[in-house]
Every structure is written in structure tokens, then in C-alpha cells.
Amino acid sequence: MSTSPGRRLHHRTCTLCEAMCGVTIEVEAERVLSIRGDKDDPFSRGYLCPKATALQDLHEDPDRLRHPVRRVPGGWQRIGWDEAFDEVATRLKAVQAQHGRNAVGAYAGNPNVHSLGALLFGAPFLRSLRTRNRFSATSVDQLPHHLASLFMFGHQLLLPIPDLDRTDLLLVVGANPAVSNGSLMSAPGMPRRLRDLRARGGRVVVVDPRRTETAALADEHHFIRPGTDVMLLLAMLHEIFAARLVAPGRLEGFVDGMATVERAVQPFTPERAAAITGVPADVIRRLSHTLATSKRAVVYARMGACTQAFGGLCLWLVNVLHVVTGNLDREGGVMFTRPALDVVGLTARSSMRGHHDRRRSRVRSLPEFGGEFPVATLADEILTPGPGQIRALVTSAGNPVLSTPNGRRLDEALASLEFMASIDFYINETTRHAHVILPPTGPLERDHYDVIFHVLAVRNTAKFSPALFAPPADTRHDWEILAALTERMEARPGLRGRWESAARKAVFRRVTPRHLVDLGLRAGPYGLRKGLRAGLSLRTLEQSPHGLDLGPLTPCLPGRLLTRNRRIQLAPETFLNDLARVEAHWSASTATGDAEDALLLIGRRQLRSNNSWMHNSQRLVKGKERCTALMHPDDATKRGLADGQRVRVSSRVGSVDVTLQVSDEIMPGVLSIPHGWGHDRPGVRLGVASRHAGTSVNDLTDEQALDVATGNAVLNGVPVRVEGIEAPAEEAPRGVTA
């Protein structure tokens, strides 16, 4: 494609969600002229969602910090980098010297996974803190996936990925891939992929409390009561065993626990599940038979299934369904990727395989996973006095005040800290509490390679994105920030300490993310081999700016299994024991009944939003108000409420005011508020987001409600009450922001 003199085209991967869409950015000097889908990208093939334009908005955002700042009375003061690094390290060490090493806590947000530098250099920094009080966004998101994979396959990142482009049946449970582009299933252009699936004679079935955008593209949609997915999945397994439809095929030779699972699911009949889920028994039977008899089938469960009281069981049962029907490690079923930079292979013998319940949190005795405690207890650890109380905190990206349960309580906790430092380029609802903020360069100013999302992709590809713009003078990449802090935290007094510090600094200056990517590619399954000149390296990728297609997913079991006996563990004790909680829960629910006026709260995903990241882009938030409470007409009539009315939604932990949207796309008895909004707290410096503040659904979610087996937060199925606080507006159309 030709461009006028002075203009150039740059090809890279969008880093704003999991899809890894290829983008073509037209640039003149230091100015972005356009962002379009890259038609030559072998993975996304020109597809691009509206979020990609925010790459330009983020790069040009006047609210974005470019230099370190210190909080002072009346505002923020710019300081130098060395001064900032020294202050952070000195104050963290002072807290640890006075109160012990666990008096410092750390929180890593979801954006770290979208940054090559943060992902590669974050772990050494966390180790340098020498604290057990580590937290991340994992426990408000995908933790059940990781625990199920660890127990069953031997590694937390051995996640079965739907072979979407070759399957005959896609059963979607608690997910909306048409909007997310496939969370933990990187698949750009999902609407096209779903249409192609149906065009070749396949079927798409959606089970969800809301008739989602994915449901609109499906053959069938069935409402299900929030939090009851575990009963649906148990009943499907019951039916497959009862109807003698079990057919694991070649998997049978390396599976342990089949008979144990069959006995465990016997009490969970379709009739029993129907009374709890709202999905008719005949539908459950039909779905079970269709899944078992389809030549190639996939069950895809995501956020709605994860973030509920039985999230761990749900994701375990999904894996079991794939095994008993022979759809694990089969073309058109779910398969394991062979990424060019093979994180699973590189960490097969390290602690990064994952571990669970090696220690418990101080206040609520919650189990760790991979060295992290559930973030739902972070506020407890800050607010509860005693040995090990967190008195200082480091956050790296993320916005836990808006993304973790009972955000107001965490807000209160952060305000009480003796010291807080944040690696972030915004003053948001969380970082406004920091004493020092260290802002990294933006996505267009740094190199990128998707270390994690290639592990989750529906096809094996590889792509390296060099920086589009040279970073401005006196700025730092996130990996440089982390390296500088690590060097200072590791420094010890005396001659030996100074020598170690100098050696470490020399290593950090020579080892960059580019070096690590090159080493990983060369060591991977497509890398250089014993003197052969051909093979994948960083140089190879740099010569292929659109990326390389490495082929479809291929069977790899049992060779890729990392369990101790190299066999699939179908019946992990943790999950089998948790079935007693299922029995007790619904026996108690049946005995007590639900409060007549209570609704069950769920979140919802939106195409022009990703958590709380995207709300400072005017082009993404303009138009109709999107942070609304979605309610079924029958529930609105029962409460005397009308579309467009302001209502107050209350839960055990608090209440929020929000505009009501009445629609039959939501199941009766359910209320939906989207995640990531609530930019109305004082001190936030996000001009656009503050003008479109919305309300935080996590001011309603309950930090005491957890999936006991995994420690994951319960964000769906929260009981709430709704009442009107003003009459509906008559003049302005519903949802138009003044």
C-alpha cells in the first residue's frame, strides 16, 4: 500500500484485549493518522473492534502521566526518576525494618499480562520484596481455570483451548465471546468465526442469564439462574454416564478416576438440576446427548462460570465433559497450543507450574494459589491490626478499587496505608491513594510480544511488534522501572552488597525484553536446532511484520501432560470434596427460600470497554449511557419501576444509584450492571471518564462471598434489592448523557 511522502505504515498487535488483532497504523512524523485492521495478519485477517482506536487516544491522552509524581498537600509534585526510585525503596525497606517483611503487600493488575516488559520483569521485583502478601486480578477472574488445569494436567497454563475453526458444536456457558473476542480463547473476529461455524453445518448454543450478543448469533439460547451452572454441568455428566454415552477414545489409556467421577455425579439428575437452574430437564438431556454424539464438540465457559460460588467445580466439570466425550486433544474439540515461545515447556520444572494451599492468609485463613492470596481479603490484611498487617503496598497497573469486591472498603483501606507506590500512568480510583506514582511508557512506545495470549490462541501464530514511536526523553519503560526497583530492594549494605548491586545492575542493563523473547523463541518448538540455520528467532519475526502462521492446533497428549504420573487426573480430591458444599447449599436454599424482593446481580461485557481501562477515550464512551441496570419487564412492573428511571440498588455491603434499562433480554429475577465503571471518586484525574462516571458494580459485590475451593471472588449471583429514587425523565431519551 502506497503512502504520501512523510507518511509511513506500521504493523503491530493491538494490546487492549486478549484477541491479538493485527493493526496497521498510518503515521506522519509523530502523529497517528489512522488505525485499521491488518488484512495481512494471518490470525485476525483484517478484523478490528472499536477498542483499537484507543491506542491513539491513550498515546495522546493529556491526562496520562509521563514523569514520576509525589503526592503532597494540595496535589502532586513532579520528581526525578532516581529520586522516585530511592524514595520507594527506602520507604518500603523502612516499613519492613519496623514491622517485618510481610508488612509490605503487592498487587498486580490485569494490564501486566498485556505488557511484555511488565510480564517478564514483574516476577523478579516481587521476589525482591520478600513478602508473602501478594495479590493479583487472577482471583477476580480466571483462577478456577488455572486450578483445574494444575490438578488435572499438571500446569496452571495447560489450558484446553477450543479448536473453534473446526468444531461442529460450541456450547457457551456464562461467556460472551462475540464481545470479548474469546477470553482465555484468543480468537479475533469472533462473529465471523461463529457465522463460519454455522455455515459449515455446526451449531452454537448459549446458556446465559442474559440474551447476549453471542446468543444473537447462536442457534439456541437458554436462560439459566445465576450461580447454578454447576448443577447444569453435573446433570449433563449424570446423563452422559446414565445413557452410556461415555466415549473417551484414545484418552482412556491415560485417564485416572473415571469410575470415581461416575459415582460422584449420580445424585445430580436433570430433573433436580432443572428445578434449580431453570433449564428444563428435556433441554439438559438433549444438550448432553448432542455433546456426546457430535463428532467434534466444545464446551466454552468463562467469566459467568468462574466468578460464582462454585467456579472451581464448573471449570473442572467442563474439563471432565471434554474427557468423557473424547473431545479433549481432538481436532474440533479442545486442544493445547504449541506457542513459539512455549511458557509451559520453559516452566515445566519451576514453581510457575502452580501450587495451591501451601499457606493461608492471616485474617481469614484463605488458601494461596501460585503464591498469591485471594484479593478479596486484601482490605482485611490492611485494616486488621496485628503481626503481618500490611502497612505499605505496591500496585502495578490495575484498579482494584473498581475491580474487586466491596471496592469502598478497599478504598478505605488504601487511605490508611503508611506508604503506597503505584506503577501506572493514570491517577485513577486506586492510584490516587499512592504517595509516589511511577508512570511507564505507553503501548506504542515499547516493543511487544504476546507471551501469554499465544498460549491461549485458537491457532498457533507468532508476531513481534517493535515500538512505533521512540519514547520521549526522561521516560522509562515498565521493565526499566521494575529493574530499577528490584536493584534497590536487593541492595545490601557493605562491600559484598555493593558488588552484588553493581553486578545486578549490569545484568539488567544488558538483558532486555527483546533478548528474553529471542532466547525463548530459539528454545521453543519452532526454534533453532543443533546447528541448523533455519528456525524461528526474533530476527525471523522482525522480518515478518504481519506475523507468522504456525498452523492449527495439533494433538499432543499424553506427551504434554505434566502430572506426576503423566496421566490425566479426572477426580482431584479438592473438587470431589467440594461436591458436599453443592448439596448443602441447595438443601439450605430450598429450606429457606429466596427473599421475595431480591434479584440476583450479574455483570456484563461491552465491546467498547475493557474493565476500567477504556473510559478515558471520548470516542469509546460517547453516545448512549452504557452503565445501566438491566431488568426484565416483569420485575420492573412488580416494583413499579419504568425504563429510564433512576433506581437505588442495594446489597449487604452498600448501595449505588443507576439508570434503569428495562428489557426482555435479561432473565426474570436477574439484574445486570456492567463492570469497570464508577469514576466519580474525588481526586481522580481522568477528565473524560469522570464526565461519564457511571457506577461501580463492585460497590455491591461482597468480599465475604468466595468460591471456597479456589478463593475466587463471587461477582455473579449476588442478592440485591432495587427501589426507585426518582421518576423517569420525560424530555430526554433514555440513556443520553447530559
N, C-alpha and C positions, 0 to 999 in steps of 0.2 A: 504494500500500500504506500503510495507516494504522499509526501507531506511538503508543505511550502518551506522555503529556506528559513532556518532558525528554529524549525519545529522538529520534534523527534517523537518516536513511539517507544514506549517502554512496556514490557510484558512482565507480569508478576502474578502472584496468587493473592487473592483477597484474604485478609486475616480477621474479618469481622464476625465470622461464624465458623462452623465446622465443615462447611461444604467444599472448601478449597477451590472456589471458582477462579478460572483464569480471567484476568482483566488486561485490557490494552489501554494504556494511559497516554494521551497525547499531551505533550508538554512544549511550552515555548519559554525559554530561559528558565526561570524558577517558578513558572506559573502553570498550573494544571488547566488544560483547556477542555478535556473531556475524559470520561471513564466509560468504557464499553466492554462488553463480553468478548473474550478472545476466541474467535471461531476456530483457531488452530490449536487450542488447548485440547489434548486428547481426552481429558477427563470431563470437563464441563461443556466443551463443544459450543461455546458462544453464549451459554446461559449465564444470566446475571440477575440477581434480585436487587430490589431498590436500595438495600443497605450499602452496596458498594460505593455509591456516590459519597457516602460519609467519609471515605478515605480522604477525599479532598477537603471536606468540612473539618475533619479532625486536624489535618495538616495546617489549615489556615485559621483555625479557631483562635480568636483573640483571648478567650478565657483559659487557654492551655498554658500551663507554666513551662518556662524554658530554663529557669535557673533555680537553685535551691532557695527556699524561704524559711525563715524562723518566725514563729508566732510571737508577737509582742503585744503589750497593751494597746488596744485600738486598731490592730490589724496585723499585717505581715511585712517582714523586712527581708530584702534580698541579701543573701550572704554568699561567700565564695565556696567552691566545691571542697577544698581541703578543710576549711573551717567547718563546713557541714558534716563531712565525714568524721572529723575529730570529735565534734560535739556528740554525734550519735553514739559513736563507740565509747567515748568517755562516760556518758550518762548511763548507757546500758551496763557497762562494767561496774559503775558505782552502785547501781541498784543491786546487781548480783553480789557485789562485795558485802553489802549491808544485809541483804535478805536471802541470799542463796541463789544458785544459778537458775532455779525454776521460777524465780520471781520475774523473769522475762518471758514473754509469750510471743508467738509469731503466727500471723495469719496470711495465707497465700490465696489470692482470688483467682477466679476463672481466667482472666486475661493472660495470666502467666503461660498457659498452655498455648496461647496464640503468638507467643514471642519466643523466637529461637534462643536469644540471649538469656532471658529470664529462666527458661526451662533448663538450660544447660548449666547455668551458674547459680541457680537458686539453692540447689541441694548443698553445695559446699558452704554457702552462707548460713543455712540453717544449722548445719553441723557445728559451725563456729560459735553459735550461740550456746551450745551445750545445755539446752533446756529440753525437758520432756513436754513442755506446754506448747505443742504445735497444733495448729488448726488449719483447715482449708475449706474451700467451697465444695469439696468432694462429698461431704456429709449432708449437704442440702441438695444433692443432685444424684450422681451415678454410683454411689458406694455399693448398693446391692449388686450391681453388675460385677464389680471387682471382687467382692467376697464370693459370689457364686463361682466365678472363674478360678479364683485361687483354690477353693475347696475341691472343685470338680476336675480342673485341668492342670493345676499346679502353678499358675502365674496369674497375677491380677490383670495383666494386659492380654492374656489369651482370650479375647472376647470374640465369640462367634458373630460373624458379620453376614447379614442377608445377601445372598447372591441374587440381587434384585433383578438383574437383567436377564436371568434365565429361569426364574421361578414360575410356577403355574398358579400358586395361591399365596397371597400375602394377607395374613390376619394381623391387623393392627390393634393393639390393646393399650389404651392410655398414651397415645402418641399422635403427633400431627406433622408427619414428615413433609407434607405439601408446603408447610410454612417453615419448618426448621431445616429443610433440606437434609433431614436424616441425622438427628443427634445420635452419637455413637454408631453411626452408619453414614459416613460421609458420602453423599450422593447428590451432586449438583443437578439441577434440572429435574427435581422430583416429579412435578406434574407431567412432564414429558415421559419420564420413566414409567409412571403409573398408567398413562394412556397406552404406551407401548406394551405393557404387561397385558392389558385387556385386549388390545388389538391382536395379539398372538393367541388369544383364547383363554387367557388366565383370568383369575378373579381376585378382587380386592374386597375385603370385608373389614369394617371398622367397628370396634366395640368401645364406646366412649360416652361419658355423661353429657357430652355436647356434640351436636352435629357439626363437626369441624370442617375446615377447608379440604382436608383429606377425605372425609366422608362424602363430600360433594362430588368427588372424583371416583368413588367406590361403587361396587355393585350392590353392597348391603351396608346398612348401619344399624346397630342395635344399642339402645341406651343401657347403661349399667349404673347401679348405685355407687357413688364414690367410695373407695376403700374396700370394695368387695371383690376385686379382681382375683384375689387368691382363691375364693370359692369357685369362681368360674373355671380357673385353671385346674384346681383339684378335681372338679366334676368331669372335666374333659379327660383327664388322665384315668379317672374311675371308669368312664365309659369305654375308653380305648382298651383297658385291661378286661373289662367285663364282656365286651363284644369280641374279644380275642383278635384284636386288630394290631397287636404289638408286632412290629417287624423291623428290628434294628439292623438287619442285614449284616454287613461285614463288621459293624461296630460290636456285635455280640461277642466277638473274640477278645475284646479288651475292655469290657464293662464290668464293674463290680457293683452289686446292690440292687439288681433288677427286682428280685423277689421281695426284698425289703420295701421298696417303693410300692409295689403292688399291694402289699398288706397295709401300708400306711394310708393309702387313698381309698380303701374300701368304704369307710363311713361317709364319704362325700359324694352322694348321689346327685344326678342332675335335678331331681325334684327338690332336694334340700337346697341346692345352690340357687334354684330359680326363686324360691321364697325369699332369699337374702339379696340376690343381685338384681332382681327384676328382669333378668333374661329368661324367657320361657324354657322349660325343660326340653321341649322338642327342638328348639333352636340350638341348645347346648349339645344335644345328641347329634344333630345334623352337622354342626361345625366340627365335632370330634371325628365323625366318620369321614367328612371331606378332607380334614387334615391328614388322617391316617391313610386314606386311599389315593390321595393325589400323588402323582409321580414325583413332583418336586414342590415342597411347601415350606413356608416360613411363618413363624410367629414373631412379630416385632413388638416389643413392649418397651416403653421408655418412661418419661417423667411422671406421668399419671400413675404408672405401676410402681415406680421406685419410691416416690415421696408419699407413702401412706404407711399405715401401721404394720403392714405385712409385706413391705417392699422386698426384703431379702427372700422370703418364700416365693413371691411372684417370679423373681428372676431365676431362682433355682428351678421352679416348675416349668418355666419356658424352656430352659436347657434340657430338662428331662423329657418334655414333649418332643423335642427335636431328636433325642436319642432313641426313644421308644418307637418313633415312626421312621427311623432311618434317615432323617433329614439333616443330621449333623455331619459335616465334612463330605457333603454330597453336592454336586453341581445343581444349582437351583434351590438348594436348601440354605443352611448357614455354614460358613466356612471360615477358616483362619487365613489372614493375609500373610504375604511374604514380602514385606516392605523392603525397599532398597537399603534403608537404614533400620536394621532389624533390632528394635529395642528389646524385644522379648529374648532373642538369642544372645544379645550382648549382656543382658542382666540375669541370665538363667541361673547363675550361681551366686547372685548377690541378694542383699536384703530387699532390693527393688522388686523381687518376685512377689513380695507382700507377706504380711503376717498379721495375726489377729489376736487380741485379748492377751497380750504379753503383760500389760499393766492396765490399771484402772485410773480414771480421773479422780482427783482429790475430793471433790464435793459430792458428786452424785454417783461415783463408782461406775462410770460408763467405760466400756471397752475401747481400747485404741484399735486403729487399723492402719498399718503401714507407718506407725509412729505418730499418728495424729489422733487426737481426741475429737469426738463429735462437736462441731462448732456450736450446737445448741446449748452447750454448757460453758461457753466462753465467758458470758456475763457472770455466771456463778463463780468462776475461778477468779474473776477480778473483784467482785463485790463481797465475797465471803472471807473474813479475816482468818489468819492462821498461817502456819508454816507452809510455804509453797504458793501463797497467794500471788497472783500476777499483779505486779505493780508497774511494769513497763511493757510496752507492746510495739512490735514492728509489723506493719502491714505492707504487703507487696501487691499492688493492684487490688481489684475487687472493691466491693462496697457493702460490707456485711450488715450495716445498719438497715439497708434496704433489702438484703438478700437472705437474711437468716431470721428464724422465728423470734417473735416478740422484739422487733427492732427497737422499740422505745426503751426497753430495759437495757439492751446493749448500748444504746445511745447514752443512757445514764452511766453505765459502767465505764465507757471510754472517757467520759468527762471527769472521772475520779482518778485516772491514772497519774502517777508521778511523772511519767515520761512516755511519749509516743512518737514514733518516727514512721513516715509513710513514703514508699516508693510509688509515686503516682504523678501524673501531670495535670490533675484537677484537684481543686478544693471542693470536695463533694460532701455528702452527708456523713461519711466516715472520716475522711482526712481533715475535716475542719477541726477535729479534736487533736491533731498532731501538733507537736512542738516544732518539728522540723519535717519539711517535705522535700524529697529528692526526686525531681521530675526527669524521666528518661526521654530520649529522642522519640519521635513519632514513627509509625509503621512505614512510612515512605522514605524514612531517613536511615533505615537499617536493613541489613541482609535478612532473608527469611528462608527457612526450610521447615516444612511441617513434620516434625519428628513424630508427634502423636497421631495426627489425623490420617497419615498414611497407614498407620496400624489399624485404622477403623474404616478404611475405604472399601467400597464395593468393587473396586478394580485396582490392581497394582499399577501405580504410576509413580513418577518422581519428578520433582521440579524445584529448582533453586531460583530464588528471586533476589538479585542484587539490589542494593539501595538505589532508589530513584534519584534522590537528592543527597548531596553531601551535607552532613549535619552542620548546623551553624557553629561558629567558633564559641568556645566556652560552654558546650553542651556535652552530655555524657550518654552513652548507650546504657540500657539497663544492666547488661553484663558488666560493664565497667564500674557501675555503681556498686553492684553486688561484690565484685572482686575487690574494690577498694575497702568496703566494709569488712569483708572477710579477712583481708590482710591486717586490718587494725584490730579486729576482735581476736585474731590468733596471736598477735604480737605479745611477747612476754618480756619482762624486764631482764637486764643482764646481757652479757656478751652473746651467749647462745641464743637468747631471744632475738637480739638484733640480727644475728646471722640467719636465723630461720626466717625472719621477716623479709630480709633482703632477698633470700632465695625464693620465697613465695612470690614476692613482687615480680621478680624476673620471670617466673613461670607464667604469671597472669599476663605479663606484657607480651609474651611470645605465643601463648595459646589463646586463640580467639575462637568464636563460634564457627568461623569458616574452617579452621584447622580440624575442629572436632567433627564437623559434618563430613569432611573429606576422609578422615580416618574411619568414621562409621560406614560410609559408602564402600570404601575399599574392603572393609571386613565383612560386608553384607553378602547376601546370596547372589548378587549380580556384580560383585567387585572383582578386583584384580586377583588372579590365581597363579601362584607358583611360576613366576617368570613370564606369564602370558601378557602381552601388551594390551590386548582387548580387555575391556571391563569397565565397570561404572566407577567414576570418581567425580569429585567436584568439577574438575575441568570438563568432563563429559557433559555434565548438566549445564554448565555455563555456555557451552556451545549449542545447547538446545533450549533457547529461551522460552519456548512454548511448553516445555516439559516432554517427558518420555513415557510412552505406553509400554508397560512391562507385562501386559497380558492379564487375562482373567484370573480369578481365584482358582486354586487347584487343591485337590485333596492332599492332606499332609499327615493324617493320623495313621498309626499311633506315634510316629516318629517325633512329632512336635510336642507331645504331652510331657509335662514336667512334674507330674505327681511322683511320689517316691517309688511306686512300683510300675510307673509308665502305663497306668490304666485309668480309665475314666471312673471317677468316684461318684456314682449316681445317688448315693444316700448319705451325704455328710451328716454327722451327728448333730451339729448345730441346727440344721434345718429340720431334721426329724423331730428333735425335741421341741421345736417351736410350734409344731402342729397342735400341741396341747393348748397353746395360747389361742389358737384359732377356735378350738372347741369351747374354751372358757369364755372367749369374747362374745361369740354369738349366742351362747346359752344365757349370758348375763343380759345381752341386748334384748333377747326375746322376753326375758323375765321382766325387765324394767320398762321396755318400750322407749321410743324416742319422744322427746318433748314435742307437743303438737305444733308449736310455732317455730321450731328450729329448722333451718336449712343447712345443707352440707356445702361448705365452701370449696371451690376448686380454682386453680389458676387458669390462664390460657396464654398461648403463644401468639405473637403478632409478627407479620412479615417485616414491618419497618422498625422493628425493635429487637434488641438482644440484651436481656437483663436490664441494667440501668445505664448501659454504655451509650446508647444511640440517641438520647433525648436532648442533646445539645446541638443537634443538627436541625436547622429550621425546615429544610425540605423533607425531613423524615417525620416531623411532628405536626406539620401544618395540616389543615383540613379539620374534619370532624373530630370531636373529642373521642379518644380511644380508651381512656381509663374509665370505664363504666362498669356497673354491676349488672350482669346479665341474669334475668329472671324469667321464668315461664309465666305466660299469661294467667294460668290458674292460680299460681302463688301470688301474683300481683293483685288479682281480684279478691282473693281471700283476705288480703291485708289492706285493701282499699287504696292501693298504690297505682300510679299511672306512669307511662313511658315519659322520660324526660324529667321526672321529679327528683329532687334531692332527697336522699334517704340516709339514715344512720345505720350502719352495720356494726353489730357488737358481738364479741366473743368473750371468753374467760379473761383474756389479757387486756382488752381495750376496745375502742370503737373508732370508726372512721366515717367520714361523710363523703358520699359519692353520688354521681348521677345514675339514675336507674335506666336500664335499657331492657324493654320487655320484648321477648322473642320466644317462639316455639322451638328454636334451635337448641335450647337448654332443656334438660330433663326436669320434670316437676320434682320439687323438693331439693333442688340444687341451685346454688348461686355461684357465679363466676366473676372474678376480678383479675385483670392481667397483672403480671409480675413486673417489678422493676421501677415502678413509679413512686412518687412521694417526695418531690424535690422542693418542698416548702419549708424546710427547716432553716432556722437563722444561721447566717454565716456561710452558706453555700454560695460559691461564685461560679454559677452556671447560668448565664443570662437567659438563653433560650429555654433550657429545661425548667428554670424557675417560673417562666411565664406559661409553661404547660405542665404544671407541677403534678397533677393527678394525686393519687393517694396510694400509700404503701400497703399492699395486701399483707405484708409481714408485720404490720401493727395489729393484725388479727390472729395470725398463726401462733401456736402455743409452744414455747420452748420445752415444756414438760412432756409433750407428746412426741414419742420417738418409736421407731421400729426397734424393738428390744434386741432382736437378733443381730442387727448391723450397727445401730447407733445413728442411722439416717433420720433426718427430721421428717415429721409428718406435716406436709404442706397442703395435702388434699384430703378432703373428708372432715374438715374442721367444723364443728357445730357453730352456727351463727344465728342471730336474730336480726330482723330488718324492720325498721319503722320509718314512716315519713317524717320529714322535718320542715318541708315547705311544699306548697302547691306546685304542680308542674308549670314551667314557663309557657305562656301562650304566644308570645310575639316571635321569639327566635326559634328556629328549627332545633330539634333535639341534638345536643352534642356540639353545637357550634360555639367555639370559644370566643368570649368577648375580647 
